Amino acid sequence: MNSQPKLRPCKNFTACGVHTGLQDCSNPSCKFAHIVKCHKSYAGSTKIEALSNRGGYNNQQLQAPVAGLATWMQTPTSAPQIFSGSHDGFWRLWDSSNNFSKSFENACGIKVTHLLVDSVSQKLVVAFESAFNGTSGLIVNPKDTAQTGAGAVSKEEKANLHTVGLIQSWDLNQPQAPPTNYHLSQFAPYASHKPITCLLTIPDAANPTHPIVIASGEEPAIRVWKMNPTATPQPAYAPVSTMFGHVRPVTTMLTLDGLLWSGSIDGNLRIWDPTAGECKHVVLAGKSATGGGHTGPITDSIVVEAEGSKFVVTASLDATVRAWDMSANLMKDEAMGQGVVCLNSIDDTGGNKLLLCGLEKGNVMIRHFPSFMNLMVLSSQYSCGHDGGAVRCIEIGPNNCFFTGGEDGKVMVWQIVGDAAKMMT
Ligand SMILES: [Zn+2]
């Protein structure tokens, strides 16, 4: 059952950083919760032209969703900077020490589908969607293929264009250096046969400056990449193993105690030994006697540590969030009222563990963990929130801060400033 939230955020308190005309709440007898502040809401992307399937009618402008957010801290005490990547063909950097103004913008020209920062090696890893021209053997911008006239891709070539996934990584300690490309082989200058929608990094014991990168997405294969320092003409990332098992696109991955967990849009959850490249366990979708698997697409997954135990928490468009123990036994199956698109966890100021659930309709639902008690919902209707589509990503920063990116193209900066357990009593 989807329970009612216990706390209602005070609009003046929560949204005064966003809505002009609101004053911070100074009412000592205010009955609403003073626990979350929204410091800023800004456009993290520009509008893009909708590519019409019918051809010729490309005058519709759509807001490009924010597809990924990543927190970057140069040192553990630095002010955080936020990378955002969007379908508008840019990744951007926003500086928290300067009111989240844009400090850098990289025009990639192609859709950014995911990004992350590996904090240990200080690398930015970005996934893109592009097209491989099977006639020329070159990577092309899918947008260019819509052009007509001189320079346009011929009809024959068009039939031979295939959407592929690219990965590039930047060294944040040497931002001027060109990015590293990830190629399947000399003759396959891309990182996946389909767009990549999930990435993660793990340390490479043999090479501390270049993490192992694991990527997956619409091609239901999980590919492990390692830096080959002796590659010619220059050191390059190369695929070292590929894990097959999923039959539908992979949407999320995490690592826990040496094992890799992956979730798919068919609701299947798989657990792998990434070193051996073997699938060790599968939780099938649907209500099976042993499984308790999701009945809709899995969208996100995180590890949450609470009360001395580690749990994997998964989100799904089946409108539930589920918690699993480390052996993939279902511990909790909680209805959220609508599809859950993204997930993260954060501590409040009292050290309570909170789940942040990004919902299909743009709200962020905050649940206590592991009780799953519904604490509050942040929505544009009652305080502030994303408007016009789902929350696409939630990233955590220092000092109880979190950042959300939405289909509405906005990035929002939030901070938990209270103790949820205290407010409940
Ligand atoms: Zn108030």
Boltz pocket constraint, residues with backbone or C-beta under 6 A from the ligand:
constraints:
  - pocket:
      binder: B
      contacts: [[A, 10], [A, 11], [A, 12], [A, 13], [A, 25], [A, 26], [A, 27], [A, 30], [A, 31], [A, 32], [A, 33], [A, 34]]
      max_distance: 6.0
